[in-house]
């Protein structure tokens, strides 16, 4: 069993924060949320037992002071702030933190094709810094791979990207590389439970892979159409290489950063050979995937929210 008790979560506004906090408290961990000095935190949105701190992320001394007494840090720093995660790792070492979970929570960066995508490659310096810190100071760490957030694929179709290969509101199915690649996905509450369980087990000092749904785009569409019917659907057949090429071209344009990021994520999620069909560590961690009936219930809710149920 782990000797971790006091957890500091860095980042109050992540889509994961509430879910991880709830799971940690349910598992009897003590939780602190650390934010930047200029960030307004809605403390009433969290359980009363949560402690709130702020720090100057540009100051090593400020971060070290904020992390004193912390057993484990969970970083939920956003993509545009990953450079500050390096300072956070260094401060964790100085503060005597035992364990660190960086802001991964997505694609499998052990896959060479995924690592080559610029947006995801931005996470590599933190992985390298953690490996070095582990070797030099004994700081333990876990790189948590979750695949796609299931809600982003079913409920929140970000920029109409069809991240799970299917857009319910638009009745569009986009079969990337034929649509037969298994897409690993994790619901947000499941990610919270996974993090709590990971901290209750010995550190991997490497990658930990979890998911509670793994289906191809074609399999997902079959379930969705049980509730929407099959009429008026549009079917696309895109290759991951087409999407990758378009993403790289967008990076050369003034307003292309975010559209490019979206396409890079879509490639990593559904492209053949990008490693999102990974095996999981659920059994070791005591985690369970969704049953077919549980997944159907979630899909039914998504279809109803989209107003797309068949008459």
Secondary structure in CASP SS format (residue, H / E / C, confidence):
PFRMAT SS
TARGET T0000
AUTHOR 0000-0000-0000
METHOD secondary structure of the structure
MODEL  1
X C 1.00
X C 1.00
X C 1.00
X C 1.00
X C 1.00
X E 1.00
X E 1.00
X E 1.00
X E 1.00
X E 1.00
X C 1.00
X C 1.00
X C 1.00
X C 1.00
X C 1.00
X C 1.00
X H 1.00
X H 1.00
X H 1.00
X H 1.00
X H 1.00
X H 1.00
X H 1.00
X H 1.00
X H 1.00
X H 1.00
X C 1.00
X C 1.00
X C 1.00
X E 1.00
X E 1.00
X E 1.00
X E 1.00
X E 1.00
X E 1.00
X E 1.00
X C 1.00
X C 1.00
X C 1.00
X C 1.00
X C 1.00
X C 1.00
X H 1.00
X H 1.00
X H 1.00
X C 1.00
X C 1.00
X C 1.00
X C 1.00
X C 1.00
X E 1.00
X E 1.00
X E 1.00
X E 1.00
X E 1.00
X C 1.00
X C 1.00
X C 1.00
X C 1.00
X H 1.00
X H 1.00
X H 1.00
X H 1.00
X H 1.00
X H 1.00
X H 1.00
X H 1.00
X C 1.00
X C 1.00
X C 1.00
X C 1.00
X E 1.00
X E 1.00
X E 1.00
X E 1.00
X C 1.00
X C 1.00
X C 1.00
X H 1.00
X H 1.00
X H 1.00
X C 1.00
X H 1.00
X H 1.00
X H 1.00
X H 1.00
X H 1.00
X H 1.00
X H 1.00
X H 1.00
X H 1.00
X H 1.00
X H 1.00
X H 1.00
X H 1.00
X C 1.00
X C 1.00
X C 1.00
X E 1.00
X E 1.00
X E 1.00
X C 1.00
X C 1.00
X C 1.00
X C 1.00
X E 1.00
X C 1.00
X C 1.00
X C 1.00
X C 1.00
X C 1.00
X H 1.00
X H 1.00
X H 1.00
X H 1.00
X C 1.00
X C 1.00
X H 1.00
X H 1.00
X H 1.00
X H 1.00
X C 1.00
X C 1.00
X H 1.00
X H 1.00
X H 1.00
X H 1.00
X H 1.00
X H 1.00
X H 1.00
X H 1.00
X H 1.00
X H 1.00
X H 1.00
X H 1.00
X H 1.00
X H 1.00
X C 1.00
X C 1.00
X E 1.00
X E 1.00
X E 1.00
X E 1.00
X E 1.00
X E 1.00
X C 1.00
X C 1.00
X E 1.00
X E 1.00
X H 1.00
X H 1.00
X H 1.00
X H 1.00
X H 1.00
X C 1.00
X C 1.00
X C 1.00
X H 1.00
X H 1.00
X H 1.00
X C 1.00
X C 1.00
X C 1.00
X C 1.00
X C 1.00
X E 1.00
X E 1.00
X C 1.00
X C 1.00
X C 1.00
X C 1.00
X E 1.00
X E 1.00
X E 1.00
X C 1.00
X H 1.00
X H 1.00
X H 1.00
X C 1.00
X C 1.00
X C 1.00
X C 1.00
X E 1.00
X E 1.00
X E 1.00
X E 1.00
X C 1.00
X H 1.00
X H 1.00
X H 1.00
X H 1.00
X H 1.00
X H 1.00
X H 1.00
X H 1.00
X H 1.00
X H 1.00
X H 1.00
X H 1.00
X C 1.00
X C 1.00
X C 1.00
X C 1.00
X C 1.00
X C 1.00
X E 1.00
X E 1.00
X E 1.00
X E 1.00
X C 1.00
X C 1.00
X C 1.00
X E 1.00
X E 1.00
X E 1.00
X C 1.00
X H 1.00
X H 1.00
X H 1.00
X H 1.00
X H 1.00
X H 1.00
X H 1.00
X H 1.00
X H 1.00
X H 1.00
X H 1.00
X H 1.00
X C 1.00
X C 1.00
X C 1.00
X C 1.00
X C 1.00
X E 1.00
X E 1.00
X E 1.00
X C 1.00
X C 1.00
X C 1.00
X H 1.00
X H 1.00
X H 1.00
X H 1.00
X H 1.00
X H 1.00
X H 1.00
X H 1.00
X H 1.00
X H 1.00
X H 1.00
X C 1.00
X C 1.00
X C 1.00
X C 1.00
X C 1.00
X C 1.00
X H 1.00
X H 1.00
X H 1.00
X H 1.00
X H 1.00
X H 1.00
X H 1.00
X H 1.00
X H 1.00
X H 1.00
X H 1.00
X H 1.00
X H 1.00
X H 1.00
X C 1.00
X C 1.00
X C 1.00
X C 1.00
X C 1.00
X C 1.00
X C 1.00
X C 1.00
X C 1.00
X C 1.00
X C 1.00
X H 1.00
X H 1.00
X H 1.00
X H 1.00
X C 1.00
X C 1.00
X C 1.00
X C 1.00
X C 1.00
X C 1.00
X H 1.00
X H 1.00
X H 1.00
X H 1.00
X H 1.00
X H 1.00
X H 1.00
X H 1.00
X H 1.00
X H 1.00
X H 1.00
X H 1.00
X H 1.00
X H 1.00
X C 1.00
X C 1.00
X C 1.00
X C 1.00
X C 1.00
X C 1.00
END
